[in-house]
Amino acid sequence: MAIQNFGGVNADGGTITASIDGLDLHVFDVGEIDLGAIVSDSFSTNYIASTTGFVDVSFSFTRAFLNFDPVVAHYLDDVGLTASVPEPSALFLLLFGILGLHLFRRR
């Protein structure tokens, strides 16, 4: 996450918020940023979903001013998401295989 000031001196950089399923995981509060300056931040986190299915990943950019002067650019770079999905069926197959071997051995 990065912010760059293209406009005036000491512009309000605002905040960037990263959320999953409405839960704010990270808030980057930039504060004031000098002309030409670039301010960046990074974070990494683990998230365990409470249900199966889709999750809503969002990034919101907010500033205190409604006008666009001075021009401040917010941008994201190198965003990566990975999902770890357990396979319970493999565990059941393993258990049934061991049970089958046990029963075969008893005969």
Residue pairs with C-beta under 8 A, 6 or more apart in sequence:
1 16
1 18
1 28
1 40
1 41
1 42
1 59
1 74
1 75
1 76
1 77
2 38
2 39
2 40
2 41
2 74
2 75
2 76
2 77
3 13
3 14
3 16
3 30
3 33
3 38
3 39
3 40
3 72
3 73
3 74
3 75
4 33
4 36
4 37
4 38
4 39
4 72
4 73
4 75
5 11
5 13
5 33
5 34
5 35
5 36
5 37
5 70
5 71
5 72
6 36
6 70
6 71
6 72
6 73
7 35
7 69
7 70
7 71
7 72
8 35
8 69
8 70
9 34
9 35
9 70
10 32
10 33
10 34
11 32
11 33
11 35
11 70
11 72
12 30
12 31
12 32
12 33
12 63
12 64
12 65
12 72
13 30
13 31
13 32
13 33
13 39
13 63
13 72
14 30
14 61
14 62
14 63
14 64
14 72
14 74
15 27
15 28
15 29
15 30
15 61
15 62
16 27
16 28
16 30
16 41
16 59
16 60
16 61
16 74
16 76
17 24
17 26
17 27
17 28
17 59
17 60
17 62
18 24
18 25
18 26
18 27
18 43
18 57
18 58
18 59
19 25
19 56
19 57
19 58
19 59
19 60
20 47
20 55
20 56
20 57
20 58
21 49
21 55
21 56
22 56
25 43
25 45
25 47
26 43
26 45
28 41
28 43
30 39
33 39
33 72
35 70
47 55
49 55
57 81
59 76
59 79
61 74
63 72
